[in-house]
């Protein structure tokens, strides 16, 4: 299993792309697709036209908007450039189907893609992509918004991704004994903000869940003004990395 961070920032960040992660197992799987992450995906050398599974945690723009560019590019590639790609499966929380049906019906050129598109809604029940087991779990983010974290297991290794989350017991359960946890570290502990984890809470989740390694990510600009790694380390005794665009970790 291999993780590459495509975006470690937020919607508008001076030096980081927004949320996006590439996980490579027996399949290439995208976790979220925020602004500027598509160009970072291209930089990895992975063929974007062979990716056939995208998992969304929720549909705030900083986790979603580069999908529009990606999909339009795929339509042009297959319809006008003699390109071939496998069917695309889009997976997300309840509401995914209605959102994408409206999107495809509204945006010019989206309604008749020359490749199959499957929409799948998931919520707290495991499913498989090839030999990769995936467990979605609802986490607490903003009011009236269904947000998922994901746990991926493959080849005896496990990775957890929080999506956007506050501290909650469901996130601790999702991260239980994983080899690697990638957590929403939007704010420093001394300057916390609403509806997201701060660095100290990231360390708390990692310690309570007994994770093997903690990667902090999803930084608001304010989080880059403080030593969030040290703040998380006050709560967590394991290895901590501050995520950056292009970082790759093999498990």
C-alpha positions as CSV (number, residue, x, y, z in Angstrom):
1,X,0.0,0.0,0.0
2,X,1.3,3.5,-0.9
3,X,-0.1,6.9,-0.1
4,X,0.7,10.1,-2.0
5,X,-0.6,13.4,-0.8
6,X,-1.9,15.4,-3.7
7,X,-3.1,18.3,-1.6
8,X,-2.4,19.1,2.0
9,X,-4.1,22.5,2.3
10,X,-7.5,24.0,1.9
11,X,-9.6,25.8,-0.7
12,X,-7.3,28.9,-1.0
13,X,-3.8,28.3,0.4
14,X,-0.8,30.2,-0.9
15,X,1.5,27.1,-1.2
16,X,-0.6,24.0,-0.9
17,X,-3.3,22.3,-3.0
18,X,-6.5,21.5,-1.3
19,X,-7.6,18.0,-0.1
20,X,-6.7,15.0,-2.3
21,X,-4.9,11.7,-1.8
22,X,-3.9,8.9,-4.0
23,X,-3.8,5.4,-2.5
24,X,-2.2,2.6,-4.5
25,X,-3.1,-1.0,-3.6
26,X,-4.2,-3.5,-6.3
27,X,-6.2,-0.4,-7.6
28,X,-5.4,3.3,-7.8
29,X,-7.9,5.0,-5.6
30,X,-8.5,8.7,-5.1
31,X,-9.6,10.1,-1.8
32,X,-11.2,13.5,-2.4
33,X,-10.3,15.8,-5.3
34,X,-10.0,19.4,-4.2
35,X,-8.7,22.4,-6.2
36,X,-5.2,22.1,-7.7
37,X,-4.9,18.3,-6.9
38,X,-5.4,17.3,-10.5
39,X,-2.1,18.8,-11.6
40,X,-0.4,17.2,-8.7
41,X,-1.9,13.8,-9.7
42,X,-0.4,14.3,-13.2
43,X,3.0,15.0,-11.7
44,X,3.0,11.6,-10.0
45,X,3.1,9.9,-13.5
46,X,0.0,7.9,-12.7
47,X,-2.3,7.7,-15.8
48,X,-5.4,9.7,-14.7
49,X,-7.4,8.0,-17.5
50,X,-6.9,4.6,-15.8
51,X,-8.2,5.7,-12.4
52,X,-11.7,4.2,-12.0
53,X,-12.5,4.7,-8.3
54,X,-12.9,8.1,-6.5
55,X,-14.1,8.2,-2.9
56,X,-15.4,11.5,-1.6
57,X,-15.6,12.2,2.1
58,X,-18.1,15.1,1.6
59,X,-18.8,17.8,-1.0
60,X,-17.3,21.0,0.3
61,X,-15.5,22.6,-2.7
62,X,-12.0,22.1,-1.2
63,X,-12.6,18.3,-1.4
64,X,-14.4,18.2,-4.7
65,X,-14.0,20.9,-7.3
66,X,-11.2,19.4,-9.4
67,X,-13.5,16.5,-10.2
68,X,-15.2,18.8,-12.7
69,X,-12.0,19.4,-14.6
70,X,-11.0,15.8,-14.4
71,X,-14.3,14.5,-15.7
72,X,-14.5,17.0,-18.6
73,X,-10.9,16.1,-19.5
74,X,-11.9,12.4,-19.6
75,X,-14.9,13.1,-21.8
76,X,-12.7,15.0,-24.3
77,X,-10.0,12.3,-24.2
78,X,-12.5,9.5,-25.0
79,X,-14.8,11.3,-27.3
80,X,-12.5,13.4,-29.5
81,X,-8.9,12.0,-28.9
82,X,-9.6,8.3,-29.5
83,X,-8.7,7.6,-25.9
84,X,-9.9,4.6,-23.9
85,X,-10.6,4.5,-20.2
86,X,-12.3,2.0,-17.9
87,X,-15.7,2.7,-16.3
88,X,-15.6,5.2,-13.5
89,X,-17.1,4.5,-10.0
90,X,-17.9,7.5,-7.8
91,X,-18.4,6.7,-4.1
92,X,-19.5,9.0,-1.4
93,X,-22.0,9.6,1.5
94,X,-25.8,9.7,1.1
95,X,-26.7,12.4,-1.3
96,X,-24.0,11.5,-3.8
97,X,-26.3,10.2,-6.4
98,X,-28.6,13.2,-6.4
99,X,-25.7,15.6,-6.5
100,X,-23.9,13.9,-9.5
101,X,-27.1,13.4,-11.4
102,X,-27.8,17.1,-11.2
103,X,-24.2,17.9,-12.1
104,X,-24.2,15.7,-15.1
105,X,-27.6,17.0,-16.3
106,X,-26.5,20.7,-15.9
107,X,-22.9,21.0,-17.1
108,X,-22.5,21.0,-20.9
109,X,-20.9,17.8,-22.2
110,X,-21.3,15.8,-19.0
111,X,-24.5,14.0,-19.7
112,X,-23.3,11.5,-22.3
113,X,-19.8,10.4,-21.4
114,X,-18.5,7.6,-23.7
115,X,-17.6,5.4,-20.7
116,X,-19.6,3.9,-17.9
117,X,-20.3,5.9,-14.7
118,X,-21.5,4.2,-11.5
119,X,-22.7,6.2,-8.5
120,X,-22.5,4.5,-5.1
121,X,-23.6,5.8,-1.7
122,X,-22.0,4.2,1.4
123,X,-22.4,4.7,5.1
124,X,-20.7,2.6,7.9
125,X,-20.6,-0.7,6.0
126,X,-17.5,-2.2,4.6
127,X,-17.1,-2.9,0.9
128,X,-14.3,-4.1,-1.4
129,X,-12.5,-2.7,-4.4
130,X,-10.6,-5.7,-5.7
131,X,-8.6,-7.1,-2.7
132,X,-8.8,-3.7,-0.9
133,X,-11.2,-3.6,2.0
134,X,-12.7,-0.2,2.6
135,X,-14.7,0.8,5.7
136,X,-16.5,4.2,5.6
137,X,-17.5,5.7,8.9
138,X,-19.5,8.8,9.5
139,X,-17.6,11.5,11.5
140,X,-18.7,14.8,13.0
141,X,-17.9,17.8,10.9
142,X,-20.3,20.7,10.3
143,X,-24.0,20.6,11.2
144,X,-26.4,18.9,8.8
145,X,-23.6,17.6,6.6
146,X,-22.9,13.9,6.2
147,X,-19.1,13.5,6.2
148,X,-17.2,10.2,6.0
149,X,-13.8,9.1,7.0
150,X,-12.4,6.0,5.3
151,X,-10.3,3.1,6.4
152,X,-8.5,1.1,3.7
153,X,-6.9,-2.4,4.4
154,X,-4.7,-4.2,2.0
155,X,-1.9,-6.7,2.2
156,X,-1.9,-6.8,6.0
157,X,-1.7,-2.9,6.3
158,X,-4.3,-0.4,7.2
159,X,-4.6,3.4,6.5
160,X,-7.2,5.8,7.9
161,X,-8.3,9.1,6.4
162,X,-10.4,11.4,8.5
163,X,-11.9,13.6,5.8
164,X,-13.0,16.8,7.6
165,X,-13.7,16.0,11.2
166,X,-14.0,17.3,14.7
167,X,-12.8,15.1,17.6
168,X,-15.4,12.2,17.9
169,X,-15.4,8.6,19.1
170,X,-16.3,7.4,15.6
171,X,-13.0,8.8,14.3
172,X,-11.1,7.1,17.1
173,X,-12.7,3.9,16.2
174,X,-12.0,4.3,12.5
175,X,-8.3,4.8,13.3
176,X,-8.0,1.9,15.7
177,X,-4.6,0.2,15.3
178,X,-4.0,1.5,11.8
179,X,-0.5,1.7,10.5
180,X,-1.0,5.2,9.2
181,X,-3.6,7.9,10.0
182,X,-4.0,11.0,7.9
183,X,-5.9,13.6,10.0
184,X,-7.5,16.9,9.4
185,X,-5.1,19.4,11.2
186,X,-6.8,22.6,10.1
187,X,-5.7,24.7,13.1
188,X,-2.9,24.9,15.7
189,X,-3.9,23.9,19.2
190,X,-3.4,27.4,20.6
191,X,-5.6,28.9,17.9
192,X,-8.4,26.4,17.3
193,X,-11.2,27.0,14.9
194,X,-14.7,25.6,14.3
195,X,-15.8,22.2,12.9
196,X,-12.2,20.8,12.4
197,X,-9.6,19.2,14.5
198,X,-6.7,21.1,15.9
199,X,-3.1,19.7,16.2
200,X,-3.6,18.7,19.8
201,X,-6.7,16.8,19.0
202,X,-5.0,15.0,16.1
203,X,-2.4,13.8,18.6
204,X,-5.2,12.8,21.0
205,X,-7.0,10.7,18.4
206,X,-3.7,9.0,17.3
207,X,-2.8,8.2,20.9
208,X,-6.3,6.8,21.8
209,X,-6.4,4.8,18.6
210,X,-2.9,3.4,19.0
211,X,-2.0,4.3,15.4
212,X,1.5,3.4,14.1
213,X,2.2,6.8,12.4
214,X,0.4,10.1,12.3
215,X,0.4,12.4,9.3
216,X,-1.0,15.9,9.8
217,X,-2.7,17.4,6.7
218,X,-5.5,19.8,5.5
219,X,-3.8,22.9,6.9
220,X,-5.4,26.3,6.9
221,X,-2.7,29.0,6.5
222,X,-2.8,29.7,10.2
223,X,-1.7,26.1,10.9
224,X,1.6,26.8,9.1
225,X,2.4,29.6,11.5
226,X,2.8,27.3,14.5
227,X,4.6,24.1,15.3
228,X,1.7,21.8,14.9
229,X,3.9,18.7,14.8
230,X,5.2,19.6,18.3
231,X,1.6,20.3,19.5
232,X,0.4,16.9,18.3
233,X,3.4,15.3,20.0
234,X,2.3,16.5,23.4
235,X,-0.6,14.0,23.1
236,X,0.9,11.3,20.9
237,X,4.0,9.3,21.5
238,X,4.5,7.8,18.0
239,X,6.0,9.1,14.8
240,X,4.5,12.3,13.4
241,X,4.9,13.8,9.9
242,X,3.7,17.1,8.7
243,X,2.1,16.4,5.3
244,X,3.1,18.3,2.2
245,X,2.0,18.1,-1.5
246,X,3.8,15.2,-3.2
247,X,4.8,13.3,-0.1
248,X,4.7,9.6,-0.6
249,X,4.6,7.0,2.1
250,X,4.9,3.2,1.6
251,X,3.3,0.8,4.1
